[in-house]
Amino acid sequence: MRHHGGVTVTARPATASDAPALASVAALTFPLACPPGTALADMARFVTTVLSEQRFDEYLADPTRHVLALQDDAAAPGTPLLGAPLLGYAMLVTGDPADADVAAVVEARPAVELSKLYVAPDAHGQGAARVLMEAALATATATGASSIWLGVNQQNARAQAFYAKHGFERAGTKQFTVGTETHDDFVLVRAL
């Protein structure tokens, strides 16, 4: 648990009962990471097909995925951990990169993908993302991986600065599709 700037948060492994809250926070945060000009219909379709409650049920049951929930402890004083509201989430995926562009630049294996790391806008700038990142790095290390990698949109300077602060370095590029649009992402890698 961390208390920073008025926010007291805990990052913990998500459970099946978190799926509805994870889908809600995903629907809120995903559009924030999309580059300006991304079609609203494409973002909405991505949320309903990739970030739905049903999909989170699948992710939580998948042994190759580790989902972390970032909960707001102060919003639910005295509430058991699993009853506190979620401010964000992270998802890690174990196994070799399936994308050829990523596989070519992520050399240290085994590797873990930091597939998602999102924090609700009202928690930005308060240390909540740092708590979630620290938990994600600890989870990746616990898998025995040698490195962790992620894709970040080339126009998302704020996220790139955050990842650089946590030791990630640019290794290459890949493409990411949202609906009918293909975006260019930087591939960032960090040794564990």
Protein Blocks (a to p, Z undefined) as FASTA:
>chain_A
ZZeehiacddddddfklmmmmmmmmmmmmmmmpcehiafklmmmmmmmmmgmklmmmmmm
pmkbccdddddfklmghiafklpccfbdcdddedjdfblklmmmmmbccddddfbacddf
klgonlmmmmmmmmmmmmmmmnopabdcddddfklmmlmmmmmmnopacfbdcdddehjb
ccddddddddZZ
